[in-house]
Amino acid sequence: METPSSQRLSCLFDVTETVIFRRIYLTLLVSWILVHYGAVRSQTPDDKDIFITSSPHNTIVTFNCTVKDLGSRKVIWSKLSYPYPISIGASRFAPDKRYSVKVDGAVTSLTIRNLEGKDAGEYQCRATGPVYLAAFVSLNFQQGSTYIRPTETEIKSYVHGTIKLPCEVTNLRNFDVLWKNSKDEVLSLMRKIYTDRRFSIVHSKPEEWSLQIKDLRQSDFGFYTCFLNTNPVLTRTVELINESPAETPPVLLEDTHYKKRVTALAGDTIKLICNFRAYPPAKVTWRRRKDGKQEKEVIGEGSTLTLTSVSQQQSGDYICIANNGIRPNAKGKTKLIVEAPQPVTAGVLEPTTTAIPHVPTAPEMYLPHVRTAICRGRTVQLKCTAVGLPRPEIQWKRHGSTLTDGPKYKIEKSSEARHAAHSTLHIRAVSNVDFGKYACMAHNQLGLKNAEQELYEESSAICLAG
């Protein structure tokens, strides 16, 4: 069950308080009840998991707490300024006999009789259980023409954000305004701040005594109460809700980018990638482990580690470590195997068919042509097929450098079943510098095979005729 969004219910009623057997007689001209709900998600009025209604009558007020699907759970009524609950279920715990509790199905009612000034304050009904589900109500008595105006009772923000918690007072006169948090810490008195510099009082007009907080921290979220030192005290509680994603430790994402094993050829440029899900975002560092010992020195930062012109000495385990300050850290490991290229296989001839391996085998190369002629200025295609089990990967190289897609080259790849890989190298606008040898290299876990094709210039007579 999710908790509901805050709502506010205001109602005005006349109260004349008579305290039996006491000499104090206090006339309370006007009082009002302000209700808001502890919440996580927004809901419509007909879709609340918990809500409060009120039934005032002369010197009696009744708060009705309704919990959707209450089941075997109980409702706990409490006053925020009391160190103990008023009631648990139908059992009254508070010694004050002016309190009475009644349970009728999903509704648990708290009734306060013979209202006194000390009854002003914040009341909470909360359902027992592992999921936080609570609603709050403020009982205030208007002091003549002095009162706290109804404003928002729920403010949403994010970590590192800046917010303003409203408190507007009509006809403050000689009274003082004080802010406290849910830990019962005094934050301010009038414009004087008693906490760190992130807090300040916004007093842009005579009625406004709002509390502003900059660079919000996780610990700042909760309830804040604005007090007036009237008799009885007037209060107004605002809930500051964190809309930031829940803080979570890093988790390694074993997506398509993450490889537990990478095989490369000496001289290749490779990228090792570890992506993590975490909030706040995690810092990723890389270390290397060789011969069972992990190097202390950080060799890279970020989710991608790029290694250029790798050598066989760089083979080993590469460890990515994610840390966002929330334990535990997360790790990933990629085993890098760097193999030395084998000598070029000379004289590969065009076959009419390719063999289909039925057991694991190293790559075999098949070229439609060993030499290809082309006129300058035209586009040519060099083709290469590799067969092996597991299916080989194909790369094209020129003068020892790996070719990639760009203005000059385009590489097309396709595969056949589990054993064959096909690759076509397109060379655009051929010029003198493009003539020469091109290496088609295929590798799988069982080996590496090299085959060269030569690109040479077609005769001028054929080019002129064509």
N, C-alpha and C positions, 0 to 999 in steps of 0.2 A: 504494500500500500504506500502510496506517495503522500507526502504532507501537503496541505492546501496553501493557497496564496492568501496573503493578508487582506482582510476587508475591514471596514470600519462602520460601526453602527452608533449613531448619536441620538440620544433622546433627552429631552428636557422635562424635568418634573419638579414640583414644589415639595419641599421637605420641611416639616417643623419637628425638630428633635426635642423630645421630652425625656430626660434622664430621671427614672424613678429612684427615690431615696437619695438623690443628690441635690445639692444646692445650686449646681451650675445649670443655667438655662440658656441655651444657645439657639438663636433663630437663624436658620439657614434659608436664605431667600430663594436661591435657585441652585440646583445641582444638575450635573449631567454625567452620562456614562459614555465612555468612548471604548470601542471594542476593536482589537486587531488580532490577527491570527499568525502564529508561527508557521512558516510555509516554505516550500521549495518550488512547487509548480503553480501555474496559473489555473484557475478553475472558474466555471460559471457559478452563479448563485445556487443552481440546482445540483451542483456536482462538488460539494464540499465534503471532505473527510471528517472535519470537525468545525463546529461553529458555536457561538454564544449568542443567546438572546436575553433580554432583560425584562423584568416585570416590576417596576417601581410602584409603590402605593404608600403615600404618607411617609411614615417613619420606617417602612419595610421595603427592602429590595430583594428580588430573587433573580439569580443568574442561572440560566438553563444551558447546560453544556451538552450538545448532541454529537455523538460519535457514530459515524457510519460503520456498520459491521463490527460493533463492539465485541460481540462474542463473549468469551470468558474473561476478557480484560476488564480492568477497573479504571475508573476516573479518579485522579488525585486532584483535589482542590487545595490551593495554597495561596498565601499572600506573600509577595516577593520580599517584603521587609521582615517576615517572620522566619525564624530558623527552623521551623517545623511545619508539617502540612496541617491544613485545617481538617481534611477528611481523606479517607481512602475507601473508595466504594461507598457503601451506605453507612460506614462507621465514622463518627465524628471523633477526631483526635484532639482538636483544640479544646482547652478547658472552658472557654467562653461559651456559656449556654445560650447566648444570643444567636449563635450559629446553629443551623439545622440543615441536614442533607437528606435528600430523597432520590431514590433510583427508580425510574420507570422505563424499563426497556433500554433503549439507546440514549435516554435523557437522564443526566445526573444533575439535580438542582441544588444550588446553595442559596439559602435564605438567611439574610441578616436582619434581625429585628432591633427596634429601639436604636436606630442609627445614631452614632456619635461622630464627632469630628475625627477621632483617631481611626475610624473605619476608612477614611479616604486613602487611596493608594492603588496599587496594581495587584490584580488577582489573575491567577492562572488555573486553567483546567488542562490536565495532561493525561493521555491514555497510557497505561502501562504497556510494556512490550519493548522489543529491541529497536523499533522504528520510532524516531522522534515525531510526535504528533501532539501539538499543543495549541491552545488559543489563549489570548490575554484580554483583560478588560480593565479599564481605568475608572475608578469611582472618584469623582471630584465634586467639591462643594464650592459654588461660586461665592466669592467674597464681595458682596455688593456689586460694584461695577468693574471689579478686577477679576480677570479670568484668562486662561490660556486658550487661544483660538484653536479650533479643530484644523489640523493640517495632516499631511501624509504621515502614516504610522509605519510605513515600510519603505526603506530606501535600498536600492540594489546597486552594487558597484563591483569593481574588480581589484585584485591585488595590484598595488602601485597606482591606483586611481585616486581621484580627489572628489570628496563628497561634502554636502552640507546637510546637517540634520536640523530640521526646522523647529523653532520654538518662538511663537509670536504671542506677546502678552498685551492685552488691552488694559489701559489705565494702571500701569505698574505702581504708581505713587511712590511710597518710600520702601516698598518691598525689594528683596534681593532675589536674583536669579542664580541658580546653581545647577551644574551638570554633574551627573555621576554615571559610571558604567555598570555593567552587570556584576563586576567584582566588588561593587560597593566602594570604589575608589572615587574621591572627589577630583574632578577634572578642571573645574573652573568655578569662580565666584565673581559674578558680574563679568567684567572684561579681563580679569586676572586669571591666567592659565597656570595650573599646578602640575602639568605633565610636560612632555617634550615639545619641541618647536613645531612639530607637524600639526599640532592642535591650535586653533584660534577661535575667537568669538566674532561672528559677523553681526555688526550693529549698524547696518546701513540706513535704518530708519528707527524711530523711537520704539516701535513695537517689536522689532526683531532682535532676538538673542540666540541666533542659530549657532550650532557648533560645527566648525569646519575641520576636516581631517585630510591632510595631504599624504601622498605616498603610502597608501593603505597597506597594512601588513595582515597576515593571516590572523594574528591574535587580536586585531581591531574589530573583527566582526562579532556582532552580538547585540545586546540591548543597551540603550542609553536613555536616561531619564532626566528631563528638565524639571526642576523644583522651584516653587515660589514659597518663601517663608511666611505665608499667611497662616491664619489659625481657623480651621485646620489647613495643613499644607496642601497646595495644589501641585499636581504632577502631570507630566505628559511623557509617555514612553515611546521611543522610536526604535524599530528593529533594523539593524544594518545587515543586509544579506549579501553573502559572497556569491556572485555569479561566475566566478572563475571556475574552470574545470577542477575537479577534485585532484588534490596532489597525489601522485602515484609514483612509485619507484620505477626505474627503467625496465623495459621488457624488450628483449631482442626480437625483431620481426624476421622470421625466416621466409622472406619473400623471394622473388625471382632474382634479386640482386645479390643475395647472400649465398656464397658458395663455401661448402666445407672443404672442398679440394679444388685447387686450380693447377693446371699443368701449362707451362709456358716454355718457349724456346729461348735459348740464350740470345740476348739482344732485343727481346720484345719489350714493349711498354704495357704494363698491366695495371688494372685497378681492382683493389679489394674494397668491398662495400659492406658496411654494417649499419642498418637502420634500426633505431630504437623508438618505442613509444613511451613517453614519459611527460609528466607535468610537475614542476616546470621543466622545460626542455633540458635534456642531459648534455653534459660535455663529454665528447668521445675522444679517447686517446688510444694510440696504438703502440704496442710493444712486440718484440720478437722473441720467440723461444727456440733455442737451438741446442741439440744434445741434452734435452730435458731441463735446461736452465733458461730462465726468463731474464732478458736484459732489463735493467732498471731504467735505462734511458728511454724517454719517449721519442719514438721515431716519426710520429705524425699525429695530427689532430683533425677532428672532423669525421664525418661518416664515411668518407672516401679516402683511401690511402693509394697514391699513385707511385709506382716504381718504374723508372725508365731504364732501358738497356740492362735488363736483369742478367745476372750471371748465376752459374751453378752454386756459387758460394752463398747466394741469397736464399737458397732453399731452406725451408723450416716452417714452423708454426707462427702465424701472425695473430696476435690477440688484440681484439678491440674491447675497450672497457668503457662503460657508460656510467656517469655519476651526476646526479642532480641534487645531492644532499639528503636524499631520502633512501634509507637502507631497505633492501640490499642493493648493491651495484649489480649491473648485468654485464655479461661477457659473451663474446663470440670468438670462434677460432677457425681460421682458414689455413689449411696445409698447402704451401706453395712448393711445387716441384718444378725446377728449372732444368731442362734437358739440353744437351749440346746438339746442334744440328748434325745430321749424318751427311756424309759426302753426297754430292748431287748424283742422282741416278741418271746415267746417260742412256740415250737411245730408247726412250719409251715410245713404243709404236702404237698406232691407232688400232684398238681391238674392235671387233664387230659385236661382241658381247662382253659382259663383266660377270665374273664368278660371284656367287652368293655364298658367303661364309655361314657355316652353321655352328661354329665354335668361336670363341674369342680369338681374334687375329689382329695383327698390326696392319696399318694401312697399306694398300696397293694403289698405284697411281695409273690413271688412264687419260691420255691426251689425244684429241682428234688429229692434231698436227704438232710436229716438233718445230717446224719453221712456218711463219706466216708472212706473206708479202702484202704491203699496203701502200697506197699513194699518199703523199704528203697532203695534209689538210682534211683528210677524211677520218672517219671513226672506224675503229677496228674492234673485234671481239676475240679475246683469247679464252678458250674453254678448258676446264679441268674437272675430272671426276676422281673421287677417292672412295675406295671400298674397304671396309673393315668392320670389326665388331668389338666394342661398341662403335657406332657410326662416327667417323672422323670429323674433325673440324678443319676447315681449309682457310689458309691465308695466302695473300699474294705479296711478294716482295720484289723490290727493285733496288739494286746496289746495297742490299742489307737492310733497307728500311721497309717497314710494313706499309702497304698502300691502303688508303681509306677513301670513302666517298668524298668528292669535292668537285671543283670546276674541271679538273683534268680526268679524274677516274670515277667510274661508277661500278659497284660490285653487286651482282645479283647472285643469290644463293637459293638453292632448293635441295630437298632431300627425298630419298626413296626408301621406304620401309625403315628397317632398323640398321641397315648396313651401308647405304650409299649416300654420298654428298656430292652435289654438283655446284660449280661456281663458274661464273662468266665475268671476265674483266673487260669493261668497255673503256677504251682509250680515245678521248675526243681530240679532234684537230691535230692529228699526228704531225710532228715536226722532226727535224734532224735529231734533236736530243732524246726523242722517244724510241729511236731504233736501238736494238740491243736485246739482251736477255732478261726474261721475267721468270721468277721462281714461283711455282705453285707448291705450297707446303701443306701437308696433311698430317695430323697427329691425333692419336687417342691414348688411352692409358697404357697401351702395350707397345707404342713405338711412334716413330717419326719418319716420314718419307718426303723426299724432295724431288721435284721434276722441273726442268727448265724448258721454256719455249723461247725461240728467237724471233723477233720482229725485225724484218728488213724492208728496204724500200723497193717497191715495184719498179719495173723498167719504165723509162720515160715514154716509150712508144705506147705501152698499154695505158698509161695514165692519160696521155694526150688523146688516145682513141676513145677512152671511156668517159 
